[in-house]
Amino acid sequence: MCGNNMSVPLLDEAVTVSGTEKETAAVIFLHGLGDTGHGWADSMTSIRLPYVKYICPHASHIPVTLNMKMMMPAWFDLMGLNPEATEDESGIKKAAEDIKTIIEHEIKNGIPPHRIILGGFSQGGALSLYTALTCQHQLAGVVALSCWLPLHRSFPEASTGHKNLPILQCHGEADAMIPLEFGGLTAVKLRHIVNPQMITFKTFPKLPHSSSPEEMAAVKEFIEKYLPRI
């Protein structure tokens, strides 16, 4: 990566898939609970565009209430996986600020916000939604896989008001961890925050709490649409 990462801790260890041409756009993708950026860097490589830089940071190890306070990579604490569960408000907001620091770093290094897509899977997807909706910059789009909107009761008031933010939501119809119903409720909520026509909600039959080649093809199509070659 160009520039100095010393002031951006998440970039120190992030997995970065560099472009094979001049980098004119960036995708920042956040892994799920207990995971790292490595697997998603491989997934991004499989759909890479030559002019796009893919950044897959790692979450810090913290005790997670949902998993009996076990230490594991997590963007914020989780108390439960349902819309009524108590949420780690301070942790969510701090994590969002950490991701915004990566966004600011990319902007300072020459990639404007309208050429940056933020995405993630599960907890990472949840954080990507919250971060993009509260970011001062309107990004090129959000990829939200198998996830939900954190602190949903604070919206639309918490949003910075970027009504034309494109959002691709994908969810497996056989997801037992974060049921499809929660994804549907999130889509309904998002339509009250951004223009409804900016929301694409795709579901995948028989897909559990994971990704698939069909889903990654949809992600690639979204990235190509909103980060075209310039």
C-alpha positions in Angstrom: 0.0 0.0 0.0 1.1 3.5 -0.6 1.2 6.0 2.2 2.1 5.6 5.8 -0.1 3.1 7.7 1.4 3.9 11.2 -1.6 6.0 12.2 -4.1 3.3 11.0 -3.7 0.3 13.2 -6.1 -1.9 11.3 -4.1 -1.5 8.2 -0.9 -2.7 9.8 -2.0 -6.4 9.6 -4.7 -6.1 7.0 -4.6 -8.5 4.0 -4.4 -6.3 0.9 -4.9 -7.6 -2.6 -3.3 -5.0 -4.9 -4.5 -4.2 -8.3 -2.6 -5.3 -11.4 -3.1 -1.9 -13.0 -3.2 1.6 -11.6 -5.5 1.4 -8.6 -8.5 3.8 -9.1 -10.9 2.2 -6.6 -11.0 0.2 -3.4 -13.1 -2.4 -1.7 -12.8 -2.7 2.1 -14.3 -6.0 3.2 -14.9 -7.1 6.9 -15.0 -10.7 8.0 -17.4 -12.3 10.4 -17.2 -13.3 14.1 -14.2 -15.5 14.9 -12.8 -15.2 11.4 -9.9 -13.2 9.8 -9.4 -11.3 6.6 -7.5 -14.1 4.9 -10.4 -16.1 3.7 -12.2 -13.1 2.3 -9.1 -11.9 0.6 -9.1 -15.2 -1.2 -12.7 -14.7 -2.1 -12.0 -11.1 -3.4 -9.1 -12.4 -5.4 -11.5 -14.8 -7.2 -13.6 -11.9 -8.4 -10.9 -9.2 -8.6 -10.9 -6.3 -11.0 -7.4 -5.2 -12.1 -7.9 -1.6 -11.1 -9.4 -2.2 -7.7 -7.5 -2.6 -4.4 -9.1 -5.0 -1.9 -8.5 -4.5 1.8 -9.5 -7.2 4.3 -8.6 -6.1 7.9 -8.6 -8.4 10.9 -10.7 -7.6 14.0 -9.1 -7.6 17.4 -9.5 -10.5 19.9 -12.1 -9.5 22.5 -14.3 -11.5 24.9 -17.7 -12.2 23.3 -20.7 -12.5 25.6 -22.6 -14.7 23.1 -19.8 -17.3 23.2 -19.4 -17.5 27.0 -16.9 -14.6 27.0 -14.4 -16.5 25.0 -11.7 -14.4 23.3 -12.0 -14.3 19.6 -11.8 -11.9 16.6 -14.8 -9.7 16.8 -15.5 -6.1 15.6 -17.7 -5.6 18.7 -19.3 -7.6 21.5 -22.5 -9.7 20.7 -25.0 -10.4 23.4 -27.5 -12.2 21.1 -28.5 -12.7 17.4 -32.0 -11.4 17.3 -33.5 -8.0 16.6 -34.4 -7.4 20.3 -31.0 -8.4 21.8 -29.0 -5.9 23.9 -26.3 -4.3 21.7 -22.8 -3.1 22.4 -23.4 0.5 21.4 -20.0 1.9 22.4 -18.2 -1.1 20.8 -20.2 -0.7 17.5 -19.5 3.0 17.4 -15.8 2.6 18.1 -15.5 -0.1 15.4 -17.2 2.1 12.9 -14.8 4.9 13.7 -11.9 2.5 13.1 -13.2 1.6 9.7 -13.8 5.2 8.8 -10.1 5.8 9.6 -9.3 3.3 6.8 -11.6 5.1 4.5 -10.0 8.4 5.3 -6.6 6.9 4.7 -7.6 5.7 1.2 -9.1 9.2 0.4 -5.8 10.9 1.5 -3.9 8.4 -0.8 -5.9 9.4 -3.9 -9.0 7.2 -4.0 -12.1 9.4 -3.6 -15.1 8.1 -1.5 -17.3 7.6 -4.5 -14.7 5.0 -5.6 -14.8 3.1 -2.4 -17.1 0.2 -1.6 -17.5 -1.1 2.0 -18.7 -4.6 2.6 -18.7 -7.5 4.9 -20.1 -10.9 6.0 -22.2 -11.5 9.1 -20.9 -9.2 11.9 -18.6 -7.6 9.3 -21.6 -6.9 7.1 -23.5 -5.4 10.0 -20.6 -3.1 10.7 -20.2 -2.2 7.1 -23.9 -1.1 7.0 -23.6 1.0 10.2 -20.3 2.6 9.1 -21.5 3.5 5.6 -24.8 5.0 6.9 -23.1 7.1 9.5 -20.1 8.1 7.4 -19.7 11.8 6.4 -18.8 10.7 2.9 -21.2 9.0 0.5 -19.4 5.8 -0.6 -19.8 4.0 -3.9 -21.8 1.3 -2.2 -22.2 -1.3 0.5 -22.1 -5.1 0.2 -24.0 -6.6 3.2 -23.9 -10.4 3.3 -25.9 -12.5 5.8 -26.2 -9.7 8.3 -28.4 -7.1 10.0 -28.3 -3.4 10.8 -26.8 -2.7 14.3 -28.5 -0.1 16.5 -31.4 -0.2 14.1 -33.6 1.8 16.5 -31.3 4.8 16.1 -32.1 5.1 12.4 -33.0 7.0 10.3 -31.9 9.8 12.7 -28.4 8.4 13.0 -27.9 8.4 9.3 -25.8 11.2 7.7 -28.4 11.5 5.0 -26.8 10.0 1.9 -30.1 8.9 0.3 -28.5 7.5 -2.9 -26.2 5.0 -1.3 -26.4 1.7 -3.3 -26.7 -1.4 -1.0 -26.5 -5.0 -2.1 -27.9 -7.3 0.6 -27.5 -11.0 0.1 -28.8 -13.8 2.4 -29.0 -17.5 2.4 -32.5 -19.0 2.7 -31.2 -21.8 4.9 -29.2 -19.5 7.3 -29.8 -20.9 10.8 -27.5 -18.4 12.6 -29.0 -15.2 11.2 -32.3 -16.2 9.7 -33.5 -14.9 6.4 -36.3 -13.1 8.4 -33.8 -10.8 10.0 -32.3 -10.0 6.6 -35.8 -9.1 5.4 -36.4 -6.9 8.4 -33.1 -5.2 7.7 -34.1 -4.6 4.1 -37.4 -3.0 5.2 -35.5 -0.7 7.6 -33.0 0.3 5.0 -35.8 1.4 2.7 -36.7 4.0 5.3 -33.1 5.3 5.4 -32.0 5.4 1.8 -34.0 5.6 -1.4 -35.8 2.2 -1.8 -34.6 1.8 -5.4 -31.0 1.8 -4.2 -31.6 -1.4 -2.2 -31.0 -4.8 -3.9 -31.9 -7.8 -1.7 -30.9 -11.2 -3.1 -31.7 -14.5 -1.5 -30.1 -17.8 -2.3 -32.0 -21.2 -1.9 -30.4 -23.8 0.4 -27.5 -21.5 1.3 -26.6 -21.6 5.0 -24.6 -19.0 7.0 -21.9 -18.9 4.4 -21.2 -17.6 0.9 -21.4 -19.4 -2.5 -20.1 -18.9 -6.1 -23.5 -17.5 -7.1 -23.4 -15.0 -4.3 -19.9 -13.9 -5.2 -20.9 -13.5 -8.8 -23.6 -11.1 -7.6 -21.0 -9.2 -5.5 -18.7 -9.0 -8.5 -21.6 -7.6 -10.7 -22.3 -5.0 -8.0 -18.7 -3.9 -7.8 -18.4 -3.7 -11.6 -21.5 -1.5 -11.7 -20.5 0.9 -9.0 -16.8 0.9 -9.5 -16.5 1.0 -13.3 -13.2 1.3 -15.0 -12.2 5.0 -15.5 
